[in-house]
Amino acid sequence: MKNHRLLKKLFAGSLAMVSMLAIGTTAFAAKTKIADVSQYQGNINWSKASKDLKFAIIRVKHGNPGDSDYSIDTKRTVNANGAAKYGVPFGQYDFAEFDSVADAQKDARQFYALTSTKAKFYVLDNEKRKSGVKGKEQTYVNAWLSTMRGLTNKPLVYYSYQNFVSVHGISSAKFDGSWIANYSAKPNVSTDLWQYTSTGSLSGISGHVDLSKVVDNSTVSSWYTNTAKTTYLSSVTNGQKIRTTRGINRYQTANLTGKIASVSYNKTLTAKSVVKSSTGAYRIQLTDGSYITANKAYVQAQ
């Protein structure tokens, strides 16, 4: 009888273990959807959405200042914070409308400054052509890409519609992957991620949402499973110009205490030297005696 009771306990324990594994596997398997979202999805319940999402792609802005339809996505921050809170890896995208190399460079700098530091990757959404740029689309795409390469070491992805890529002969070979939309069938142009519908559904969202399918798992996984290495400017010359790539603060000490002022992105400051904080972190001392971070995610040497 004693052995019988022991066997029953062992059997019950085994069932519980199998049940827990099954629940865990089911929960993991449920995270199969890939959605891109913006302010048009309204207030997303990220607690619910996180149960379905493998990863998300969040809009940051549309166009550049001066464009008639320019706008910054009103939900970019709340969506990034919601995704991060509930453990959803995410990238962020920039709906661009280039009309010159300078415009593309300006667009990239503003986009980067508005993104979340928690984003795993960044996307150029290149689907709208301004008049007068025929034959120059690739030049502008390349200008955006090279500018972003100077700002971040995170993956950069090219997005467009199949027809736009075909008509304008866009190559995304220098990007870290491509994401192509075509709702009638799998794209006939090279792609790693396929946006297959604009009328999908997702827990936590009322109404339709764009959904995508993975074509090249190895490439797409590298976008959102990476851990970007933090790098610093470890040396500068006295008088060297430093460009801010995000909004930062100037401080009284190398420990970044005693805030003096805020500095917006794309401002030029003059460095005196690189010093270390009491914990060994690199800081830049400016010629006015104040200190700023030396983290390359926030500043770049000119």
N, C-alpha and C positions, 0 to 999 in steps of 0.2 A: 504493500500500500504506500509506504514511504517513497519507494522508487517511482511508483505511478504518479504520485503528487509532483515529484521532481520533474518527471517527463512532461507533465501538464504545464508546469511553470516554464520549462525550457521551450516548449512548443508555443506557449502564449507570448513569450519574449521574442521568439523568432518571427511570429506573426506581426508583432508590434514593429519590429525592425524593418520587415518587408514593407509594412504599411507606411512607415516614415520615409523609407527610400522611394516608394511609389509616389508619395505626395510631393517630395522634393523634386523628383524627376518630372512629374506632371507640371509643377510650378515652373521649372526651368524650361520645359518644352513649350509652355504657353507663351514664353517671350519670343515670339516669332515675327512680330510685325515691325516694320520700319516706316515711320511716318515723318513727313516734313510739315511743320506747323508755323503759324504766324498769328497776328492779331485777329485774323478772320476766323479762327477757331474759338474765339471768345475766351472765357475762363475755363481752362483745362483742369480737370481733377487729376493731378499727377499721381496721387495715390492709386487711383484706379488704372490710369494709363500705364503705369509702371508694370502692372501685371501682364500686359500684352507686348510691351515694347522691347525689342532687341536693342535698338538705339533710335534716337530722334535727330532731326536736322531742323534747326530753329532759325527763322529769318531775323536779320538784324536791321536791314534798311532796304529802301528802293530808290535807286538813282543817286544823284549827287546834288548838293546845294546848287540852285540855279536851274535845275530841271523843273519843268512845269508840274510833274507828278512826283517830285522828291518827297520822301517821308522816312522817318525813323520808326521802326515797328514798335508800337506802344506796349507790346507784350514781351519784348526781347529779354528783359531782365527777369521778369516774373517767371517766364517759361524756363530760362536757364537755371534759375534758383530752384524751381519746382522739380526739374529733371535731376539736378544734383542731389536734392534732398531725398528723393526716392530711388537713388541709385541707377538712373537711366543714363548711360553714356550718350553724349550728344556732340554734334558738330554745329556750326552756324554758317548761314549763307548770305551772300551779298547779291541782290538783284541789281545788275549794272546796266548802264546805258552810255557806253563810251562814245566820244566824238573826237578824241585826240589822245596822244600818248600822255600828255600832262593831265588830262581828265582821268585817265585810267590810274595813273600814279596817285593822284589826289584821292580818288575813290578808294583805292586799296588802303591808304593811310587812315582815312576816316573810318572805314569798315573795321580795320584791326583795332583802332582805339575804342570802338563801341562794343567789341566782343567781350565775352566772359573769359577770364583766365582759366576757367574750368572746361572750356570747349576742348574736345579731343582733336578736331580737325576743322578746316575752313573750306568753304565752297564758293566758287565764282559761278553765279547764275547768269549765264550769257545767252539770252533768248530774245532780246528786243534790239532791233537795229535802228539807229538814228539815221536820218537822211544825210547824204553826203559822205558816208563812210564806206561806200562800196569798195571792196578790194583791200580794205585796211583792217578788217575785223581781227585777223590773226596778229597784226602788229600791236593792237590795243590789248588783246588778251595776253600777249607775251609781256607787255609793259606792266599789267596788273600782277602777273605771276612773279616777275623778277622783283617787283617792289615788295610783295608779300614774302618772298624768300629772304629778303633782307630784314624782315620784321620778326619772323618766327621760324622755328625748326619743326613745327607740327605739319602733318600731311595737308596738302592742298589738292582739292578735287575740282574737276571741271563738270559743270552741268549745262545741259541744253536739251532742246527737242531734236529728234532725229532729223526732221526736215531742215531745221536751221543749220545743223552741222553739215548736212549734205549740200545745201544750196551755197553756203559760204565757205565750204572747204576748210572747216576748222580742225586743226590737229590739237589733241590734248596730250600728246606723247610726253611732254615735259612736266605734266602734272603727276601727282601720285595716284591717279586713277580718274575714271570718268563715271558719270551718272547721267543716263540718257532717258528722256521721257518719250514714250510712244504707247498710246492707249489701245491701238487696234491689234498689235502683235509685237513680239520681241523685236527690239531695234535691229536694223540691218547694218548699223554702224557699230564700231567697237565700243563696248561698255562693260563696266564692272558691276554697276548697280542699275537696275531697270525700274523706272517709275512707270507702273503699269495701269494705274487708275487715279482719277481725281474724285471718285465717288466712294471711297472706302469708308469703313467704320472702325472706331476704336473706342474701347472703354474709357470713360472720362471725358469724351468729346461729344457734344450734341451737334449733329449734322455731319456733312461729308468731310473727308480728309484725304490728302494724297498718300498713297501707299506704294512701296517699292519692294522689289525682289532682288536677292543677291544673284549675280551671274558668276562672279569670280570671288569665291569665299576667302581665299588667301589675301587678296588685295583689299577687299572691303574690311575684313577683320583687322587688318593693320591700321586702318583709319581710327578705329574707336577703342582698340585694346592697347594702344601705345602709351608709354609713360614718357612724356617729353622731359628731357634732361634740362635742368636749370643751369644756365651758363652766365658768366659775369665778364664785364670788362675788367681785366686785371691790371691794365696799364693804360695810361694816356700821357700825352705830352702837355706841358704847360701852355695854355692858350688854345688847346684843341677844342673844336666845336662838338657839342653833344646834342643830338635831336631827341626829344621826348616822343615816344611812340604810343604812350597811354598817358592819361592824367596822373601826375605824381605830386608829391609835396617836397618842399625844401625845409631842412631842419637845421637846428643850431649845433647838433652834435653828430658824430659818426655812428652813434647808436640810434639815430633817427628819432631823437627826442627833442622837444621844444620846437614845434611846428612854426615855421616863419610864414610860409605862403603856399598856395596851391599853384601848380603849373599845368596848363592844359596840354593836350597832345600837339605834336608837330611844332613845338617851340624849340628855339636854338639857345643853348646855354654854353658858357665857356668854362672848361675844366682847368683846374690847376694840377691835381694829382689824384691818384687812387690811394686810399687808405683802408684800414681794416677797423671794424667795430671791436668791442671788447670780446665778442664771441667769434671773431675771425671772419666776419662777412665783409665782402668788398663794398666800399662806398666810394663815390666820387666827390671830392672836395672841389667846389667851384671857386672861381677867382674872387668872389665876394665873401668867401669864408664859410658859406653854408654848405650843407651836405645833401646828396640825393642817392638813391639806390644805384647800384652798378649792374643790376639784373638786366640782361639783354632782352628780356620780354617787355621792358619798359623804356629802355634807352638804347640808342645806337650811336656809334662814333661816326663823325663826318670826315 
